[in-house]
Amino acid sequence: MENRILADAHNLKKLVREAEALADESIIAMARLKQAMLAARQNPAIEVHTGQRALVRLTEAESYALSMSTNLLRVHDELSKVARVHAGGDEGIPTVVPPAAVELQPARREAAGEQVIA
C-alpha cells in the first residue's frame, strides 16, 4: 500500500507542475499576442482606436488566466498538505505556499459573492 501512495504522490506532483507550466505558457502567449497587437496598431496607416475592444477582451482573458494560475497554486498547496499527512515518509522538500499568494483579490472576492470590507 505504501508504494501505491508514493506512486500516486509522484504522479500528482508531476501533473500539478505540468498544469502550472501550461497555465504560465498561456499567460506568456497572451502577453506576446498583446505585444504584437499593440505593435501592429502603431502603423501610421491604422487608426489609434483600432483593436481596442480586442485588447480589452485579451486583458480580461489574461485576468482569468492569472486567476486560474492562482487556483492551481491553491490546488498545489492543498495537495502538499495531504502529502504531509499521507506520504510523510517522502524525503522530498514540501511545497510552502505563502498565504498572500493564494488570497483572492478584493474584486475577485466580490465576484465570488464574498463581502469585502475595506
SVG drawing of the C-alpha trace seen along z (x, -y; Angstrom):
<svg xmlns="http://www.w3.org/2000/svg" viewBox="-22 -58 36 60">
<polyline fill="none" stroke="black" stroke-width="0.4" points="0.0,0.0 2.9,-2.4 4.3,-2.0 0.9,-2.9 0.7,-6.1 4.2,-7.2 3.5,-6.4 0.3,-8.4 2.1,-11.3 4.8,-11.4 2.2,-11.3 0.2,-14.1 3.3,-16.2 4.2,-15.8 0.7,-16.6 0.3,-19.6 3.6,-21.1 2.6,-20.3 -0.8,-22.1 1.1,-25.1 3.5,-25.2 0.7,-25.2 -1.1,-28.0 2.2,-30.0 2.6,-29.3 -0.9,-30.6 -0.1,-33.8 3.1,-34.2 1.3,-33.5 -1.3,-36.2 1.5,-38.6 3.1,-38.0 -0.2,-38.4 -0.9,-41.7 2.6,-43.0 2.0,-42.1 -1.4,-43.7 0.0,-46.9 2.9,-46.9 0.5,-46.4 -1.6,-49.3 1.4,-51.6 1.3,-51.5 0.7,-55.1 -2.0,-53.8 -4.0,-52.3 -6.3,-54.5 -5.2,-54.6 -8.5,-53.1 -8.3,-50.0 -8.4,-46.8 -9.2,-48.5 -12.1,-46.1 -9.9,-43.1 -7.3,-44.5 -9.9,-44.8 -11.1,-41.2 -7.5,-40.0 -6.9,-41.8 -9.9,-40.0 -8.6,-36.7 -5.3,-37.4 -7.0,-38.2 -8.9,-34.8 -5.6,-33.0 -3.9,-34.6 -6.9,-33.6 -6.6,-30.0 -2.9,-30.0 -3.7,-31.2 -6.3,-28.4 -3.8,-25.9 -1.4,-27.2 -4.2,-26.6 -4.6,-23.0 -0.8,-22.6 -1.0,-23.9 -3.8,-21.6 -2.1,-18.6 1.1,-19.4 -1.0,-19.4 -2.4,-16.0 1.1,-14.7 2.4,-15.7 -0.4,-13.6 -0.5,-10.6 3.0,-10.4 5.0,-11.5 7.8,-9.1 8.6,-11.1 12.0,-12.6 11.2,-15.4 11.1,-19.1 7.5,-20.1 6.0,-23.0 5.4,-26.0 2.9,-28.5 2.7,-31.8 -0.9,-32.7 -0.7,-36.0 0.0,-34.1 -3.4,-32.3 -5.6,-35.1 -8.4,-36.3 -8.0,-39.9 -10.9,-42.2 -12.5,-42.4 -12.4,-38.6 -13.8,-38.1 -16.7,-40.3 -17.3,-38.4 -17.3,-35.2 -20.0,-36.6 -17.9,-37.4 -18.4,-40.6 -15.3,-42.8 -14.7,-45.4 -12.1,-48.0"/>
</svg>
